[in-house]
Amino acid sequence: WTDAKKSKITKALRIDMMSSEESDDTGEEFVIKPLPWRSQELSHYLNELDSKARKQKKNHTRRASVRRTPGDDYSDRPQPDLSDDDLQWTIQ
């Protein structure tokens, strides 16, 4: 990634831009609840970051990690107030 792309994505790495997660009934996995207002572009970048992070984990750490699976329901987290024009690309 270019420095400009890294800077752009770093500004969007805020808790109010992240999907919600809930533990399943067994406690063995997290169910991810996507944000209905988050842009495809931001979701794509976050998926790339998650994939890279998983690949960099050692095998024993990977096995100990709680599995995350996409859920059917959307998160009820509200769309953040984006007064910063640099973040308009993060919503659809």
C-alpha positions as CSV (number, residue, x, y, z in Angstrom):
1,W,0.0,0.0,0.0
2,T,1.1,3.5,-0.7
3,D,1.6,6.0,2.2
4,A,-1.5,7.9,1.0
5,K,-3.6,4.8,1.1
6,K,-2.2,3.8,4.6
7,S,-3.1,7.3,5.9
8,K,-6.6,7.2,4.4
9,I,-7.3,3.8,6.0
10,T,-5.7,4.7,9.3
11,K,-8.1,7.6,9.7
12,A,-11.0,5.1,9.4
13,L,-9.7,2.7,12.0
14,R,-12.2,3.8,14.7
15,I,-14.3,1.7,17.0
16,D,-17.5,3.3,15.6
17,M,-16.5,2.0,12.1
18,M,-16.1,-1.6,13.2
19,S,-18.6,-4.4,13.0
20,S,-20.3,-5.7,16.2
21,E,-19.5,-9.2,17.4
22,E,-21.4,-11.5,19.7
23,S,-20.4,-14.8,21.2
24,D,-22.4,-17.7,20.0
25,D,-24.2,-20.1,22.4
26,T,-21.2,-22.3,22.7
27,G,-18.6,-19.5,23.3
28,E,-16.4,-21.1,20.6
29,E,-16.9,-18.4,18.0
30,F,-17.9,-14.8,17.5
31,V,-20.7,-14.0,15.1
32,I,-19.9,-10.8,13.2
33,K,-22.8,-8.3,12.7
34,P,-21.9,-6.1,9.7
35,L,-22.7,-2.4,9.5
36,P,-25.4,-1.7,6.9
37,W,-24.1,1.8,6.2
38,R,-20.3,0.9,5.9
39,S,-19.0,1.3,2.3
40,Q,-17.8,-1.7,0.3
41,E,-14.4,0.0,-0.1
42,L,-13.9,0.2,3.7
43,S,-15.1,-3.3,4.2
44,H,-12.7,-4.5,1.5
45,Y,-9.7,-2.8,3.2
46,L,-10.7,-4.2,6.6
47,N,-11.0,-7.7,5.1
48,E,-7.5,-7.3,3.7
49,L,-6.1,-6.2,7.1
50,D,-7.8,-9.1,8.8
51,S,-6.4,-11.6,6.3
52,K,-2.9,-10.3,6.7
53,A,-3.2,-10.4,10.5
54,R,-4.3,-14.0,10.4
55,K,-1.5,-15.0,8.1
56,Q,1.1,-13.4,10.4
57,K,0.0,-15.3,13.5
58,K,2.0,-18.3,14.5
59,N,0.2,-21.7,14.2
60,H,-0.4,-22.1,17.9
61,T,-1.8,-18.6,18.2
62,R,-4.1,-19.2,15.2
63,R,-5.4,-22.4,16.7
64,A,-6.1,-20.6,20.0
65,S,-8.0,-17.8,18.3
66,V,-11.7,-17.6,18.5
67,R,-13.3,-18.2,15.1
68,R,-15.3,-15.4,13.6
69,T,-18.2,-16.1,11.3
70,P,-20.4,-13.6,9.4
71,G,-23.9,-13.3,10.9
72,D,-27.2,-12.9,9.1
73,D,-28.3,-9.8,11.2
74,Y,-26.9,-6.3,10.8
75,S,-25.4,-4.4,13.7
76,D,-27.6,-1.8,15.3
77,R,-24.5,0.5,15.8
78,P,-25.6,3.9,14.4
79,Q,-23.8,5.6,11.6
80,P,-21.2,8.0,13.1
81,D,-21.4,11.7,12.5
82,L,-18.7,12.3,9.9
83,S,-18.0,16.0,10.0
84,D,-14.5,15.1,8.6
85,D,-14.9,15.1,4.8
86,D,-11.9,12.8,4.6
87,L,-14.1,10.0,5.9
88,Q,-17.1,10.3,3.6
89,W,-15.8,7.4,1.5
90,T,-16.4,5.1,4.5
91,I,-20.2,5.2,4.3
92,Q,-22.6,4.3,1.5
